[in-house]
Amino acid sequence: MYKTVKFGGSSLADATQFQKVKNIILADDSRRYVVVSAPGKRYKGDDKITDLLYECQQLAQGGAPFDQVFGRIRRRYLQIRDKLNLKVDLESELSDIYHIIENGASPDYAASRGEYLNALLMADYLGYRFVDASELICFHDDGTYDDETTQARTRMLKKLDRVVIPGFYGKRRDGSVRTFSRGGSDITGAIIARATESDLYENWTDVDGFLMADPRIVPDAKVIETVTYSELRELSYMGATVLHEDSIFPVRKARIPINVRNTNRPEVHGTMIVPDVMASPDRDCPLTGVAGSRGFTVITLQKDNMNSEPGFAYRVCSVFARYNVSVECMPCGIDTMSIVSSDAQLRGKMDAIYHDIMAECIPDTVEIASCIALIATVGIGMVRSRGTAAKIFSALADADVNVRIIDQGSSEMNVIIGVEQRDFERAIEAIYRKFA
């Protein structure tokens, strides 16, 4: 059995955390492929190394000195090395990085050095081989991820045993460094797990697993023992953030389970994320989790006999596509249609969209409602459980929450509810309490 293990920034923030990680890896001989993030915060108010590296690049780009900020980065890494009695020549590495940033390095290059240096330290600490992510992860020249080339390059890992790989970045075909979006080390770990045909991808972080609800809203939210890829995708999209939402695709294709675990509590089994076919048909609770986001606007069109007018929905959606605005959901009636989009995407475009809708679709009325929050109640078991919808809406009614939107996906695994933003937290807690 082989496992790929990825450790996040909080798991590698200092020498003490490095020791915990080494103990975890050595406790299981199957943990052969290790992906690491840059050091995260050690305490509230501390800095993430990636943020400091971005700051150095921005200062250098503006012609301002960045020695003070870079000095904080230098001290963090030297403290880890010296406390663990490692032999890595960090001085030379840091000097090279400093001069490259000074001479106009890209933001991607600067940010990637956090993972690069941490992987050098971890490889030395474990006695494992270091393999640079730039040798494995490939991007097209336009910056989009090149999966075909990456798969060809990562096959070589199967010939190696016990390696450490920095997460978060790779390189374009021209050799320049390119990063994933923040949190992208999760994606690197998934890519490596697929390439090595690992039996399990362990993602180690600072929580006990994936929770049924946001702990900032429901402090005692339970850990989900098992969640499917499809359920996780729905929850992540609506704001649940234990994993980068794109990280499941490489392992989903290979049907490799993911185990989310806590570096600080390795005795806890965490959450297993499994292919849909491995989902238990007899879950105790039909609801897997509830998640949501604020900041949406609902544009509602009313037009008599809309349902008998061919191409009406197409024309409406074409207007939004013209302005590069995504449609989150689109609940409809016989004579009404509601389009829900994020405030961020609509900003500065609403007047133009309204004008084009009126000109091209000729609705009888258009109503615009802002300050809407969307809440996703997700669970594969919902389709087989009578009364689930009734429980959701009775919970909201008991909490005196008015429902503005109801939209059920075709898979019957997800019910999306729109509420006023002021009711967001109350609605999340009410639904959770009804099912937990």
Wavefront OBJ file of the C-alpha trace (Angstrom):
o trace
v 0.000 0.000 0.000
v 1.234 3.500 -0.860
v 0.007 6.846 0.463
v 0.583 10.407 -0.662
v 0.518 12.826 2.268
v 0.177 16.579 2.067
v 0.825 18.905 5.020
v -0.569 22.429 5.115
v 1.038 25.622 6.340
v -0.175 25.341 9.926
v 1.298 21.826 10.070
v 4.735 23.173 9.101
v 4.816 26.565 10.799
v 7.840 25.900 13.023
v 10.291 23.252 14.234
v 7.804 21.767 16.709
v 5.312 21.209 13.912
v 8.042 19.656 11.764
v 8.630 17.135 14.555
v 4.929 16.248 14.636
v 4.926 15.747 10.887
v 7.983 13.488 10.993
v 6.374 11.347 13.687
v 3.234 10.996 11.585
v 5.154 9.998 8.464
v 7.399 7.494 10.211
v 4.451 5.945 12.062
v 3.183 4.454 8.784
v 5.629 2.905 6.328
v 3.190 3.383 3.443
v 3.515 7.197 3.611
v 6.043 7.434 0.779
v 5.210 10.649 -1.112
v 5.179 13.897 0.863
v 3.881 17.256 -0.410
v 4.472 20.348 1.723
v 3.137 23.893 1.941
v 5.017 27.005 3.055
v 5.103 27.802 6.787
v 1.806 29.239 8.001
v 0.900 31.185 11.109
v 2.355 30.025 14.428
v -0.127 32.054 16.476
v -2.880 34.624 16.009
v -1.452 37.737 14.400
v 1.568 35.936 12.953
v 2.478 36.127 9.262
v 2.247 33.460 6.618
v 5.500 33.127 4.716
v 3.669 33.293 1.381
v 2.201 36.677 2.315
v 5.663 37.983 3.226
v 7.091 36.771 -0.074
v 4.347 38.523 -2.010
v 5.105 41.664 -0.015
v 8.809 41.459 -0.895
v 8.011 41.182 -4.588
v 5.609 44.130 -4.474
v 8.135 46.314 -2.662
v 10.899 45.373 -5.097
v 8.640 46.032 -8.056
v 7.965 49.513 -6.727
v 11.663 50.198 -6.178
v 11.318 50.147 -2.380
v 13.684 48.291 -0.017
v 12.437 44.930 1.205
v 15.337 43.875 3.443
v 13.296 44.110 6.628
v 10.494 41.907 5.336
v 12.918 39.418 3.805
v 14.780 39.318 7.106
v 11.656 37.980 8.794
v 11.447 35.233 6.190
v 15.127 34.419 6.646
v 14.782 34.126 10.437
v 11.784 31.791 10.217
v 13.595 29.288 8.029
v 16.895 29.473 9.895
v 15.088 28.879 13.196
v 13.517 25.706 11.808
v 16.804 24.476 10.373
v 18.886 25.207 13.456
v 16.418 23.792 15.985
v 16.266 20.562 14.000
v 20.051 20.453 13.395
v 19.645 20.212 9.627
v 22.413 20.612 7.051
v 20.619 22.479 4.267
v 22.617 25.438 2.947
v 19.779 27.903 3.395
v 22.044 30.941 3.305
v 22.908 30.332 -0.353
v 19.308 29.542 -1.264
v 17.988 32.650 0.483
v 20.655 34.830 -1.090
v 19.728 33.604 -4.570
v 16.029 34.195 -3.929
v 16.705 37.705 -2.583
v 18.660 38.717 -5.684
v 16.132 37.249 -8.103
v 13.314 39.167 -6.389
v 15.484 42.286 -6.377
v 16.011 41.949 -10.121
v 12.326 41.777 -11.025
v 11.007 38.305 -10.185
v 7.334 37.616 -10.899
v 4.823 37.318 -8.038
v 4.497 33.606 -8.859
v 8.225 33.000 -8.497
v 8.414 34.889 -5.194
v 5.417 33.111 -3.669
v 6.611 29.662 -4.763
v 9.824 29.928 -2.751
v 7.941 29.314 0.491
v 7.101 25.754 -0.519
v 10.465 25.253 -2.191
v 12.479 26.045 0.947
v 10.155 24.086 3.223
v 10.479 21.024 1.001
v 14.280 21.247 1.131
v 14.120 21.301 4.930
v 11.614 18.450 5.157
v 13.547 16.241 2.732
v 16.695 16.691 4.820
v 14.807 16.070 8.052
v 13.235 12.839 6.807
v 16.203 11.641 4.790
v 13.950 11.553 1.717
v 14.769 12.644 -1.830
v 13.787 16.195 -2.843
v 12.034 16.537 -6.219
v 11.265 20.058 -7.388
v 7.669 20.639 -8.457
v 8.955 22.531 -11.500
v 10.160 19.187 -12.857
v 6.676 17.718 -12.534
v 3.837 20.230 -12.720
v 3.371 21.953 -16.080
v 1.336 24.951 -17.239
v 0.577 26.222 -20.714
v 2.110 29.536 -21.749
v -1.201 31.276 -21.035
v -0.997 30.115 -17.415
v -3.636 27.377 -17.543
v -2.789 23.982 -16.083
v -1.384 21.443 -18.577
v -2.654 18.095 -17.342
v -1.406 16.012 -20.265
v 2.229 17.107 -19.907
v 2.020 16.899 -16.118
v 0.806 13.301 -16.281
v 3.701 12.406 -18.593
v 6.261 14.018 -16.276
v 4.907 12.693 -12.991
v 5.055 9.054 -14.120
v 8.718 9.042 -13.126
v 7.695 9.229 -9.463
v 6.617 5.580 -9.507
v 10.289 4.674 -9.965
v 11.242 6.607 -6.832
v 10.669 5.777 -3.203
v 10.200 8.273 -0.361
v 10.261 11.734 -1.868
v 9.345 15.256 -0.743
v 7.771 17.630 -3.265
v 6.906 21.313 -2.775
v 3.266 22.111 -3.433
v 1.545 25.100 -5.023
v 3.635 25.624 -8.170
v 5.087 24.271 -11.388
v 6.411 25.940 -14.517
v 5.312 27.054 -17.950
v 6.894 25.661 -21.080
v 9.170 28.699 -21.234
v 10.591 27.734 -17.833
v 8.961 30.495 -15.804
v 7.365 29.609 -12.477
v 3.580 29.456 -12.325
v 1.494 28.917 -9.164
v -1.966 27.565 -8.594
v -4.395 29.817 -6.716
v -3.920 30.112 -2.950
v -4.292 26.764 -1.238
v -3.030 25.071 -4.391
v -0.759 22.647 -2.550
v -3.914 20.540 -2.155
v -4.000 20.257 -5.945
v -0.327 19.267 -6.099
v -0.955 16.526 -3.550
v -3.859 15.168 -5.571
v -1.797 15.182 -8.762
v 1.015 13.274 -7.043
v -1.433 10.761 -5.546
v -2.816 10.024 -8.999
v 0.630 9.803 -10.596
v 1.921 7.329 -8.013
v -1.330 5.333 -8.018
v -1.517 5.830 -4.285
v -4.160 3.885 -2.398
v -4.953 6.905 -0.234
v -4.310 10.651 -0.288
v -3.951 12.024 3.242
v -4.429 15.767 3.607
v -3.143 16.927 6.999
v -4.308 20.270 8.349
v -5.275 21.906 11.663
v -8.856 20.631 12.006
v -10.230 17.187 12.865
v -11.901 16.815 9.498
v -14.659 18.254 7.387
v -17.412 19.703 9.592
v -21.141 19.604 8.942
v -21.286 23.400 9.292
v -18.984 26.397 9.635
v -17.622 26.302 13.223
v -17.719 30.106 13.337
v -21.504 29.788 13.112
v -21.993 26.413 14.837
v -19.093 26.000 17.312
v -20.039 22.411 18.166
v -20.514 21.244 14.566
v -19.851 17.527 14.174
v -17.137 16.052 11.962
v -18.426 14.308 8.856
v -17.039 10.767 8.965
v -17.566 10.055 5.251
v -18.411 12.386 2.373
v -18.501 11.692 -1.361
v -16.623 13.674 -3.978
v -19.912 15.057 -5.317
v -21.069 16.219 -1.905
v -17.696 17.802 -1.196
v -17.783 19.649 -4.509
v -21.178 21.134 -3.654
v -20.129 22.132 -0.124
v -16.768 23.558 -1.203
v -18.370 25.624 -3.925
v -20.704 27.188 -1.380
v -17.964 28.195 1.011
v -16.718 25.166 2.971
v -12.930 25.543 2.721
v -11.026 22.643 4.286
v -9.751 21.665 0.827
v -9.107 23.626 -2.332
v -12.217 22.884 -4.396
v -10.185 21.906 -7.499
v -8.050 19.419 -5.583
v -10.524 16.570 -5.828
v -10.494 16.251 -9.626
v -7.179 14.391 -10.123
v -7.978 11.814 -7.433
v -11.649 11.616 -8.341
v -10.730 10.413 -11.834
v -8.482 7.750 -10.309
v -11.043 6.901 -7.571
v -8.495 7.498 -4.832
v -10.045 8.311 -1.431
v -8.904 11.400 0.491
v -8.495 11.387 4.257
v -8.566 14.839 5.910
v -6.799 14.703 9.290
v -5.432 16.917 12.051
v -1.642 17.123 12.435
v -2.103 18.164 16.058
v -4.464 15.241 16.827
v -3.256 12.348 14.665
v -5.229 9.848 16.745
v -8.479 11.258 15.268
v -9.500 9.434 12.091
v -10.833 12.579 10.411
v -13.044 12.649 7.320
v -12.889 10.147 4.468
v -13.742 11.585 1.049
v -14.707 8.714 -1.228
v -15.955 8.096 -4.779
v -19.731 8.269 -5.054
v -19.971 4.530 -5.650
v -18.473 3.948 -2.195
v -21.156 5.966 -0.393
v -23.117 4.066 2.235
v -26.815 3.805 1.312
v -27.797 3.623 4.989
v -26.521 6.819 6.561
v -28.085 7.774 9.864
v -28.533 11.390 8.748
v -29.705 12.272 5.211
v -27.965 15.652 5.427
v -24.187 15.512 5.010
v -23.524 19.200 5.528
v -24.757 22.748 5.178
v -22.685 25.627 3.780
v -23.291 29.006 2.247
v -22.028 32.363 1.068
v -23.181 35.945 1.236
v -23.083 38.556 -1.508
v -25.611 37.649 -4.209
v -28.190 39.524 -6.260
v -31.438 38.083 -7.635
v -32.800 39.468 -10.903
v -36.397 38.303 -11.386
v -38.118 38.625 -14.753
v -41.883 38.351 -15.151
v -43.538 37.909 -18.520
v -46.919 36.397 -19.390
v -46.637 33.108 -21.304
v -42.848 33.078 -20.874
v -42.923 29.287 -20.874
v -44.291 29.167 -24.428
v -41.743 31.596 -25.896
v -38.918 29.594 -27.548
v -35.426 30.839 -26.772
v -36.411 33.153 -23.902
v -34.043 31.548 -21.379
v -31.296 31.459 -24.005
v -31.591 35.182 -24.637
v -31.501 35.966 -20.924
v -28.417 33.830 -20.337
v -26.731 35.292 -23.406
v -26.907 38.742 -21.839
v -25.083 37.535 -18.731
v -22.514 35.668 -20.841
v -21.881 38.830 -22.871
v -20.744 40.610 -19.703
v -18.807 37.569 -18.441
v -21.125 37.089 -15.457
v -21.752 33.554 -14.182
v -25.234 32.396 -13.233
v -25.227 30.622 -9.855
v -28.749 29.245 -10.136
v -31.899 29.967 -12.131
v -35.187 28.957 -10.464
v -38.173 29.367 -12.800
v -41.958 29.434 -12.827
v -44.431 29.495 -15.710
v -44.264 33.271 -16.090
v -41.201 34.101 -13.982
v -37.490 33.478 -14.071
v -34.912 34.393 -11.416
v -31.215 34.691 -12.163
v -28.834 34.634 -9.213
v -25.318 36.021 -9.633
v -22.614 37.198 -7.276
v -22.377 40.882 -6.409
v -18.661 40.794 -7.213
v -19.284 39.751 -10.820
v -22.185 42.174 -11.279
v -20.301 45.178 -9.921
v -20.289 47.958 -12.509
v -22.323 45.892 -14.993
v -25.843 45.864 -13.554
v -27.162 48.874 -15.487
v -25.909 47.517 -18.802
v -27.324 44.034 -18.106
v -30.690 45.518 -17.150
v -30.759 47.603 -20.345
v -29.953 44.609 -22.576
v -32.513 42.361 -20.875
v -35.233 44.957 -21.356
v -34.256 45.464 -25.023
v -33.778 41.823 -26.030
v -36.179 39.879 -23.801
v -38.955 42.497 -23.363
v -40.136 41.294 -19.920
v -43.248 42.819 -18.331
v -41.310 43.592 -15.161
v -37.811 43.185 -13.751
v -37.196 43.140 -10.009
v -33.672 43.333 -8.547
v -33.006 42.188 -4.995
v -29.531 42.494 -3.482
v -28.066 41.437 -0.114
v -28.999 37.791 -0.634
v -27.173 34.802 0.858
v -27.245 31.315 -0.661
v -27.250 28.202 1.518
v -26.656 24.689 0.178
v -28.043 21.742 2.108
v -26.203 18.732 0.722
v -26.613 14.998 1.133
v -26.747 11.987 -1.178
v -29.166 10.406 1.301
v -31.698 13.215 0.834
v -33.186 11.592 -2.259
v -34.110 8.452 -0.287
v -35.323 10.162 2.881
v -38.943 11.260 3.159
v -39.608 14.588 4.779
v -36.125 16.074 4.319
v -37.393 19.209 2.593
v -40.112 19.579 5.215
v -37.489 19.483 7.977
v -35.388 22.117 6.236
v -38.233 24.569 5.802
v -39.788 23.946 9.195
v -36.379 24.682 10.742
v -36.252 27.987 8.883
v -39.826 28.844 9.785
v -39.170 28.120 13.473
v -36.136 30.442 13.277
v -38.302 33.164 11.688
v -36.241 33.113 8.472
v -37.981 34.098 5.252
v -36.977 32.018 2.207
v -36.489 34.070 -0.973
v -35.281 31.305 -3.317
v -35.658 27.534 -3.509
v -33.708 25.586 -6.124
v -33.178 21.815 -6.151
v -30.493 20.307 -8.351
v -31.382 17.585 -10.841
v -29.355 15.077 -8.826
v -31.655 15.698 -5.835
v -28.506 15.820 -3.706
v -28.542 19.552 -3.090
v -31.232 22.048 -2.158
v -30.177 25.702 -2.506
v -32.017 28.261 -0.422
v -31.765 32.012 -0.755
v -32.322 34.175 2.335
v -31.701 37.763 3.336
v -28.067 38.266 4.361
v -29.127 39.360 7.841
v -30.654 35.887 8.348
v -27.665 33.943 7.023
v -26.083 32.690 10.246
v -29.442 32.041 11.899
v -30.538 29.952 8.907
v -27.323 27.878 8.848
v -27.618 27.075 12.552
v -31.335 26.298 12.331
v -30.852 23.749 9.536
v -27.880 22.160 11.286
v -29.733 21.820 14.623
v -32.707 20.217 12.901
v -30.603 17.359 11.537
v -27.637 16.977 13.896
l 1 2 3 4 5 6 7 8 9 10 11 12 13 14 15 16 17 18 19 20 21 22 23 24 25 26 27 28 29 30 31 32 33 34 35 36 37 38 39 40 41 42 43 44 45 46 47 48 49 50 51 52 53 54 55 56 57 58 59 60 61 62 63 64 65 66 67 68 69 70 71 72 73 74 75 76 77 78 79 80 81 82 83 84 85 86 87 88 89 90 91 92 93 94 95 96 97 98 99 100 101 102 103 104 105 106 107 108 109 110 111 112 113 114 115 116 117 118 119 120 121 122 123 124 125 126 127 128 129 130 131 132 133 134 135 136 137 138 139 140 141 142 143 144 145 146 147 148 149 150 151 152 153 154 155 156 157 158 159 160 161 162 163 164 165 166 167 168 169 170 171 172 173 174 175 176 177 178 179 180 181 182 183 184 185 186 187 188 189 190 191 192 193 194 195 196 197 198 199 200 201 202 203 204 205 206 207 208 209 210 211 212 213 214 215 216 217 218 219 220 221 222 223 224 225 226 227 228 229 230 231 232 233 234 235 236 237 238 239 240 241 242 243 244 245 246 247 248 249 250 251 252 253 254 255 256 257 258 259 260 261 262 263 264 265 266 267 268 269 270 271 272 273 274 275 276 277 278 279 280 281 282 283 284 285 286 287 288 289 290 291 292 293 294 295 296 297 298 299 300 301 302 303 304 305 306 307 308 309 310 311 312 313 314 315 316 317 318 319 320 321 322 323 324 325 326 327 328 329 330 331 332 333 334 335 336 337 338 339 340 341 342 343 344 345 346 347 348 349 350 351 352 353 354 355 356 357 358 359 360 361 362 363 364 365 366 367 368 369 370 371 372 373 374 375 376 377 378 379 380 381 382 383 384 385 386 387 388 389 390 391 392 393 394 395 396 397 398 399 400 401 402 403 404 405 406 407 408 409 410 411 412 413 414 415 416 417 418 419 420 421 422 423 424 425 426 427 428 429 430 431 432 433 434 435 436
